[in-house]
Amino acid sequence: MNVRQPLLGAVILTCSLASASLVLSQETEMNNAPVLSEPPEKTPESPESKQTGLAAFYHMTFQGRRTASGESFDHSELTAAHKTLPFGTLVRVINLHNKKSVIVRVNDRGPMQPDRVIDVTRRAAGLLGFLHQGMTRVALEILPLGTTNK
């Protein structure tokens, strides 16, 4: 590449916990440099944004331990473990037995048991109404970027 060739443009990458990683587009500029584009945002209608399965909550022995994201685990927070969703993703968890719901933030990997889709904190399990059962059937809705869990 000729260093005297004019710069065609600048790309500014902004990183945040809640944003998905950038992907390379198949298209290229005139100089064959790859063009960066954001992955398509999941909409509530897309099948990737909804999941169903079993949920459980973390045992008390995990209190204070490091999560996969590096945060200290806290049972009083509204966080969760999911196998594949990016850290920082907000997920509405709906208890299918009583229709109670809560929004949690993914900050850990798991659950390790193959029959479960998510593990939540003790606080989230209480709000969902399944503390005494230990597990419940849930629906997950991945929320769009910019949603807050306040």
C-alpha positions as CSV (number, residue, x, y, z in Angstrom):
1,M,0.0,0.0,0.0
2,N,1.3,3.4,-0.9
3,V,1.7,5.5,2.3
4,R,1.0,8.7,0.3
5,Q,-2.5,7.4,-0.8
6,P,-5.1,9.6,0.8
7,L,-7.0,8.2,3.8
8,L,-10.4,7.1,2.7
9,G,-12.1,7.4,6.1
10,A,-11.8,6.7,9.8
11,V,-13.4,4.0,11.8
12,I,-14.1,4.7,15.4
13,L,-14.9,1.7,17.5
14,T,-16.8,2.2,20.7
15,C,-16.7,-0.6,23.3
16,S,-19.2,-1.1,26.1
17,L,-20.2,-4.1,28.2
18,A,-23.7,-4.1,26.8
19,S,-22.8,-3.9,23.1
20,A,-22.1,-6.9,20.9
21,S,-18.8,-7.3,19.2
22,L,-18.2,-5.8,15.7
23,V,-18.1,-8.2,12.8
24,L,-16.3,-8.0,9.5
25,S,-18.6,-7.4,6.5
26,Q,-18.0,-9.4,3.3
27,E,-18.0,-6.1,1.4
28,T,-14.7,-4.3,0.8
29,E,-13.8,-0.7,-0.1
30,M,-12.0,0.1,-3.4
31,N,-8.7,-0.7,-1.8
32,N,-9.9,-4.1,-0.6
33,A,-9.8,-3.2,3.1
34,P,-12.6,-4.9,5.1
35,V,-15.5,-2.7,6.1
36,L,-16.7,-3.0,9.7
37,S,-20.3,-3.1,10.5
38,E,-22.4,-3.9,13.6
39,P,-24.2,-7.2,13.7
40,P,-28.0,-6.9,13.2
41,E,-29.8,-6.0,16.4
42,K,-32.1,-8.8,17.7
43,T,-35.7,-7.8,17.6
44,P,-38.4,-9.1,20.0
45,E,-39.8,-11.0,17.0
46,S,-36.5,-12.8,16.0
47,P,-36.3,-16.4,17.2
48,E,-32.7,-15.8,18.6
49,S,-34.1,-13.3,21.1
50,K,-36.4,-15.8,22.9
51,Q,-35.5,-19.1,24.7
52,T,-37.4,-21.4,27.1
53,G,-36.1,-23.9,29.6
54,L,-35.3,-24.5,33.3
55,A,-33.8,-21.8,35.6
56,A,-32.2,-22.3,39.0
57,F,-30.4,-20.0,41.4
58,Y,-26.8,-20.0,42.7
59,H,-26.0,-21.8,45.9
60,M,-24.9,-19.5,48.8
61,T,-21.3,-20.9,48.6
62,F,-20.8,-18.7,45.5
63,Q,-21.2,-15.5,47.4
64,G,-18.1,-13.3,46.9
65,R,-16.5,-15.6,44.3
66,R,-15.4,-14.2,40.9
67,T,-17.7,-14.6,38.0
68,A,-16.5,-15.3,34.5
69,S,-16.7,-11.6,33.7
70,G,-14.4,-10.8,36.7
71,E,-17.0,-9.3,38.9
72,S,-17.5,-10.5,42.5
73,F,-20.7,-12.6,42.8
74,D,-23.4,-11.0,44.9
75,H,-26.7,-12.8,45.7
76,S,-28.4,-9.4,46.3
77,E,-27.9,-8.2,42.7
78,L,-30.0,-9.0,39.7
79,T,-27.5,-10.9,37.6
80,A,-27.3,-14.3,35.9
81,A,-25.2,-16.9,34.2
82,H,-25.9,-17.9,30.6
83,K,-23.9,-20.2,28.3
84,T,-23.5,-17.9,25.2
85,L,-25.0,-14.4,25.7
86,P,-22.4,-11.6,25.9
87,F,-21.6,-10.2,29.3
88,G,-23.7,-7.2,30.0
89,T,-26.7,-8.5,28.0
90,L,-30.0,-7.7,29.7
91,V,-32.5,-10.5,29.8
92,R,-36.1,-10.5,30.9
93,V,-36.7,-13.8,32.8
94,I,-40.4,-14.8,33.0
95,N,-41.5,-17.6,35.3
96,L,-43.9,-19.6,33.2
97,H,-45.8,-20.9,36.2
98,N,-46.8,-17.6,37.8
99,K,-46.0,-15.1,35.0
100,K,-43.7,-13.0,37.3
101,S,-40.7,-11.5,35.6
102,V,-37.4,-9.8,36.3
103,I,-34.6,-8.2,34.3
104,V,-31.2,-9.6,34.9
105,R,-27.7,-8.8,33.5
106,V,-25.5,-11.6,32.3
107,N,-22.1,-11.5,34.1
108,D,-21.2,-15.2,34.3
109,R,-21.0,-18.4,32.3
110,G,-23.3,-21.4,33.0
111,P,-25.4,-23.1,33.9
112,M,-23.2,-26.2,33.9
113,Q,-26.1,-28.6,33.9
114,P,-27.3,-29.3,30.3
115,D,-31.0,-29.2,31.1
116,R,-31.0,-25.5,32.3
117,V,-30.9,-22.3,30.2
118,I,-30.0,-19.8,33.0
119,D,-28.9,-19.5,36.6
120,V,-30.0,-16.4,38.5
121,T,-29.1,-14.8,41.9
122,R,-31.1,-15.6,45.0
123,R,-32.7,-12.1,44.8
124,A,-33.9,-12.8,41.2
125,A,-35.3,-16.2,42.2
126,G,-37.2,-14.6,45.1
127,L,-38.7,-12.0,42.7
128,L,-39.6,-14.7,40.3
129,G,-41.2,-16.8,43.1
130,F,-39.3,-20.0,42.9
131,L,-37.0,-19.9,45.9
132,H,-38.7,-22.8,47.6
133,Q,-38.9,-25.0,44.5
134,G,-35.2,-24.5,43.5
135,M,-36.0,-24.6,39.8
136,T,-38.7,-23.4,37.5
137,R,-39.6,-23.3,33.8
138,V,-38.9,-19.9,32.3
139,A,-38.9,-17.9,29.1
140,L,-36.0,-15.6,28.3
141,E,-36.3,-12.4,26.3
142,I,-33.1,-10.8,25.2
143,L,-33.6,-7.1,25.5
144,P,-32.3,-4.6,22.9
145,L,-29.3,-2.4,23.6
146,G,-30.1,0.7,25.6
147,T,-32.6,-1.0,27.9
148,T,-32.0,-0.4,31.6
149,N,-32.8,-2.8,34.4
150,K,-33.9,-0.1,36.8
